[in-house]
């Protein structure tokens, strides 16, 4: 039994269908990268998995239970954490306060303040600073740390490196091996195709709400993913 199973998921915004008939599964400790152009449906898919967006069709199963109808806070309590695009930190609160507020999920596990700071050492020196006053890379690290404080089994990372400097991106990605080793399953949205293919065990390329290609990263060529990204295969057909 897979940790996460998505079957025939369809979700939209009014009359706009953002995701259509999406199906895939994910194992514990596995990393899945979602790639695709803006408007491909990646964020809507993550929000649907997190419970922030209600799908119109399909089913989401987590650890063998149907969670399709559960609200976001119930999914967080089960072990699903979302790091949203734009981080969505409480900018007037300190980094420490942003981390501690995640304890409201009341999940037990190995991730506490000490272990989060061990995994994200760049946060140690800025704990007393307001989240709105730190750099983009530090904000992203804080958002990841806040999610880890909920002791997730599934971590959803939306636009992980968007708007960050190359050095900040390296710092954020440096923590992923530690999370994988801990058995956390990860779904990440990444615009950098090279990095996505190098980081993830499997990859899904979406276009206009549909899966165009998916498979183990090692079996997919950059050319095949690029063609799916721009819909070249569909045009040829």
N, C-alpha and C positions, 0 to 999 in steps of 0.2 A: 504494500500500500504506500503510495506516494504521500509526502507531506502535504502538497497542494495539488489539487486536480481541478482544472477549469474545463468545462464542457459547454460548447455552443453559446458562449457569452456574447450577448449583444447589448450595447448601451449607447445612449445618445443624449442630445441636448435639444429638447423639443422635437422638431421634425428632422433634425440633423442626426444621422446615425454615425457615431464616432468610432465604434467597435462593432464588428459584425462576425458572428459565428466563430469566436476565438476559442480554441481548444489547445491545451498543453498541460503538462504535469511537471512537478519539481520535487526533487528529493532533498532530504536534510543535508546541509553542507554543500549544496550545488549552487553555482552561480549562473544565472540566466541573464543575458544582455538583450535589451530591446532597442533596436535601432530603426530609424525611419525619419523622413523629413518632418518639418513642422506640420501639424495637422493630421499626422498619420494615425493618431488615436492612442499613443503610448501613455500619456498622462491620464486620460480617461480610464484606460485599463488599470493602471496602478490605483487610482482612486476607487474604482469598483472593487478591487481586491481588498482595499483598506476599509471599505464600508462608507466612504465619503460620497459615493455616487451609486445610486441604485440601478442595477441593470434591468432591462426590459425583458430579457430572455436568458436562458441558460442557468447553469449551476456552478457554484464555487464550493468545493469541499476542502476542509483543512483538518488534517490529522484524523481523517475518516468521518468527520461530521459535516453535514450540510450547513454552511454558514451564509448562504445567499441572502437570507432575510435579516441577518443580524446587523445592528447599528455599529458604527465605528468603535465606540468605547467597549462594546462587548468583544469585538475582534482584537482590540488591544489587550484585553484581559486574557485572551486565549494565546497571545504571543505573536501578533502581527503588528509591525511598526512601520510607519511611513515617514520618510524624510522628504518633505514636499519640495517642489521646485520653488526657489526663492527663499528656502530655509524656514520662513514663518516663525522666527524667534520672537520672544517678548523683548523688544528692543530697549525698553526702559528698565528691565530687570538685569541683574548681573548674570554672568556666565554660570556661576554656581547656582543661582536661583532657577535659571532655565533648566539646568540638569536635575535639580532636586524636585521640580514640579512634576517630572515624569514618574516619580514614585507613587503618584496617585493611582497608577494602574494596579498596584499592590500585587505584582507578580514576584515570586521568589526565584532566586537563581544566583549564578556566579557574578552577574554584573551589578556592581555597586559603585559608589563614587571612586573608591580606591582602584578598582580594576579598570574603570573607564579612563581614569587619568593615566593609568599605566599603558593602556592601549593608545591613548591620545595625549602624549606628554606635552604637546604644544598648548594645551589648555591650562597647565599647572600655573603658569605665570600670569594668567589673565582672569582668574576666577572672580576677582572682585571688580572687574571692569564691566560696564554696561554692554549688553550684546550689540546695541546699535553703534558702538564706538570702536568695534574691532574690525579687522580686515575681512574680506570675503572668504578667504581660506579658513580663518579662525571661526567665522560664523558657520561655515559648512561643517567643520569639525565639531562645533558645539551642537549643531543639529543632529549629527550622527551620535554624539555622546548622549544627547537627550533620548534618542530612540533606544540606545543600548540600555539605558537605565530602566526601561520597561521589561528587560530580560526577554527579548523577542526570540521566537523560533524562525520567523520569516521577516526579513528586513527589505523594505521597498525603497529604493534610492532613485529619486526623480531628478534627472539632469545633474548628475553628480559633479561634473566639472565645469558647468556653464558659468561663464564670466570670471573664472579664476585664472590667476597667473600660472604659468607652467610649474613653478616651484610649489605653489599651493596645491595644484593638482597632484603632484608627486606625494606631497604630505598626506593628502586625503586617501589616495590609493594605497599608501603604505600600510594602512590599518586593515585592509581587506583580508590578507592572509591570516591574520589573527582571528578574525571573525569566522572564516571558513574552517579553521582548525577547531574552533569552538562548536562547530556543527550548525551554525546559523545558515539557513538558506537565504540567498540574496537574489533579488531581481533589480537590475539597474538599467536606467535609461541613460544612454551615452551617445553623444553626437560624434565623438572621435571613434571612427570605425576601427582603426588600427588598435587602439587601446581596448575597445570592447572585445575584439576577437582574441586579443592576447590575454585578457583577464578572465573571460567567462568560459565555463565548460560548454554551454550551449548558447545559441543565438537565434533570435527571432527578428526578422525584418518585416516591418509593417508598412503598408501603403493604403491610404484612404480607408483606414479602419479594418483592413483585412491582413491576414498573414500571407506574405508573398513567398517567403522561404524560411525554413527553420531546420536546425540540425546541430550536431556537435560542431563546435567552432573549428576543430581540427580537420573536419571533412568539408568545410565550406571554403571556397576560394574568395578572395577579395573581389574578383571580377564578378562572380555570381551574386554576391551580396550587393554590390554596387548596381548591377543591372536590376535587381529586385527593388532597391532603394528608389530608383528613378522610374520603375515600371517599364523598363525596356523589353523585358520578356513578354509582358502583356501586350505591348504595342506590336511586337513581332508576331504574336499569335493572331 
